[in-house]
Amino acid sequence: MSGLRTLHRLRKDARDGAQDAFARRLAELRLAEELLRRASMEDGQAMVEYALLLSLLSLVAFGAVNEFGLGVSSLYSRIVAVYP
């Protein structure tokens, strides 16, 4: 009878070990999935940063054109007035 008990105990240990290995592998896969999800979220963050930089540069360019545009226009007006 002890041989049968030993066999049952070995089978149970093997099942428990397989379940533990499966649980560890599942945890690793979930961790990898979470890391990939977070990595993909950074792409959206980078796009927002680029959009903010583009809007800031657009505002600076618009202000520069308005400021220098008026100055250049008055310069051409003075040149035309001196040299008709």
CNS distance restraints for C-alpha pairs under 8 A (distance, minus, plus):
assign (resid   1 and name CA) (resid   5 and name CA) 6.47 0.50 0.50
assign (resid   2 and name CA) (resid   6 and name CA) 6.08 0.50 0.50
assign (resid   3 and name CA) (resid   7 and name CA) 6.20 0.50 0.50
assign (resid   4 and name CA) (resid   8 and name CA) 6.24 0.50 0.50
assign (resid   5 and name CA) (resid   9 and name CA) 6.07 0.50 0.50
assign (resid   6 and name CA) (resid  10 and name CA) 6.08 0.50 0.50
assign (resid   7 and name CA) (resid  11 and name CA) 6.17 0.50 0.50
assign (resid   8 and name CA) (resid  12 and name CA) 6.11 0.50 0.50
assign (resid   9 and name CA) (resid  13 and name CA) 6.10 0.50 0.50
assign (resid  10 and name CA) (resid  14 and name CA) 6.07 0.50 0.50
assign (resid  11 and name CA) (resid  15 and name CA) 6.13 0.50 0.50
assign (resid  12 and name CA) (resid  16 and name CA) 6.08 0.50 0.50
assign (resid  13 and name CA) (resid  17 and name CA) 6.00 0.50 0.50
assign (resid  14 and name CA) (resid  18 and name CA) 6.07 0.50 0.50
assign (resid  15 and name CA) (resid  19 and name CA) 6.11 0.50 0.50
assign (resid  16 and name CA) (resid  20 and name CA) 6.12 0.50 0.50
assign (resid  17 and name CA) (resid  21 and name CA) 6.12 0.50 0.50
assign (resid  18 and name CA) (resid  22 and name CA) 6.06 0.50 0.50
assign (resid  19 and name CA) (resid  23 and name CA) 6.06 0.50 0.50
assign (resid  20 and name CA) (resid  24 and name CA) 6.18 0.50 0.50
assign (resid  21 and name CA) (resid  25 and name CA) 6.16 0.50 0.50
assign (resid  22 and name CA) (resid  26 and name CA) 6.03 0.50 0.50
assign (resid  23 and name CA) (resid  27 and name CA) 6.18 0.50 0.50
assign (resid  24 and name CA) (resid  28 and name CA) 6.27 0.50 0.50
assign (resid  25 and name CA) (resid  29 and name CA) 6.20 0.50 0.50
assign (resid  26 and name CA) (resid  30 and name CA) 6.18 0.50 0.50
assign (resid  27 and name CA) (resid  31 and name CA) 6.16 0.50 0.50
assign (resid  28 and name CA) (resid  32 and name CA) 6.18 0.50 0.50
assign (resid  29 and name CA) (resid  33 and name CA) 6.09 0.50 0.50
assign (resid  30 and name CA) (resid  34 and name CA) 6.17 0.50 0.50
assign (resid  31 and name CA) (resid  35 and name CA) 6.21 0.50 0.50
assign (resid  32 and name CA) (resid  36 and name CA) 6.21 0.50 0.50
assign (resid  33 and name CA) (resid  37 and name CA) 6.16 0.50 0.50
assign (resid  34 and name CA) (resid  38 and name CA) 6.19 0.50 0.50
assign (resid  35 and name CA) (resid  39 and name CA) 6.08 0.50 0.50
assign (resid  36 and name CA) (resid  40 and name CA) 6.21 0.50 0.50
assign (resid  37 and name CA) (resid  41 and name CA) 6.39 0.50 0.50
assign (resid  38 and name CA) (resid  42 and name CA) 6.69 0.50 0.50
assign (resid  39 and name CA) (resid  43 and name CA) 7.30 0.50 0.50
assign (resid  40 and name CA) (resid  44 and name CA) 7.37 0.50 0.50
assign (resid  41 and name CA) (resid  45 and name CA) 6.61 0.50 0.50
assign (resid  42 and name CA) (resid  46 and name CA) 6.12 0.50 0.50
assign (resid  43 and name CA) (resid  47 and name CA) 6.30 0.50 0.50
assign (resid  44 and name CA) (resid  48 and name CA) 6.36 0.50 0.50
assign (resid  45 and name CA) (resid  49 and name CA) 6.32 0.50 0.50
assign (resid  46 and name CA) (resid  50 and name CA) 6.22 0.50 0.50
assign (resid  47 and name CA) (resid  51 and name CA) 6.15 0.50 0.50
assign (resid  48 and name CA) (resid  52 and name CA) 6.20 0.50 0.50
assign (resid  49 and name CA) (resid  53 and name CA) 6.24 0.50 0.50
assign (resid  50 and name CA) (resid  54 and name CA) 6.06 0.50 0.50
assign (resid  51 and name CA) (resid  55 and name CA) 6.15 0.50 0.50
assign (resid  52 and name CA) (resid  56 and name CA) 6.20 0.50 0.50
assign (resid  53 and name CA) (resid  57 and name CA) 6.14 0.50 0.50
assign (resid  54 and name CA) (resid  58 and name CA) 6.05 0.50 0.50
assign (resid  55 and name CA) (resid  59 and name CA) 6.25 0.50 0.50
assign (resid  56 and name CA) (resid  60 and name CA) 6.30 0.50 0.50
assign (resid  57 and name CA) (resid  61 and name CA) 6.03 0.50 0.50
assign (resid  58 and name CA) (resid  62 and name CA) 6.01 0.50 0.50
assign (resid  59 and name CA) (resid  63 and name CA) 6.14 0.50 0.50
assign (resid  60 and name CA) (resid  64 and name CA) 6.11 0.50 0.50
assign (resid  61 and name CA) (resid  65 and name CA) 6.12 0.50 0.50
assign (resid  62 and name CA) (resid  66 and name CA) 6.21 0.50 0.50
assign (resid  63 and name CA) (resid  67 and name CA) 6.08 0.50 0.50
assign (resid  64 and name CA) (resid  68 and name CA) 5.84 0.50 0.50
assign (resid  64 and name CA) (resid  69 and name CA) 7.80 0.50 0.50
assign (resid  65 and name CA) (resid  69 and name CA) 5.23 0.50 0.50
assign (resid  66 and name CA) (resid  70 and name CA) 6.29 0.50 0.50
assign (resid  67 and name CA) (resid  71 and name CA) 6.61 0.50 0.50
assign (resid  68 and name CA) (resid  72 and name CA) 5.99 0.50 0.50
assign (resid  69 and name CA) (resid  73 and name CA) 6.08 0.50 0.50
assign (resid  70 and name CA) (resid  74 and name CA) 6.24 0.50 0.50
assign (resid  71 and name CA) (resid  75 and name CA) 6.17 0.50 0.50
assign (resid  72 and name CA) (resid  76 and name CA) 6.21 0.50 0.50
assign (resid  73 and name CA) (resid  77 and name CA) 6.22 0.50 0.50
assign (resid  74 and name CA) (resid  78 and name CA) 6.25 0.50 0.50
assign (resid  75 and name CA) (resid  79 and name CA) 6.25 0.50 0.50
assign (resid  76 and name CA) (resid  80 and name CA) 6.09 0.50 0.50
assign (resid  77 and name CA) (resid  81 and name CA) 6.13 0.50 0.50
assign (resid  78 and name CA) (resid  82 and name CA) 6.22 0.50 0.50
assign (resid  79 and name CA) (resid  83 and name CA) 6.00 0.50 0.50
assign (resid  80 and name CA) (resid  84 and name CA) 5.38 0.50 0.50
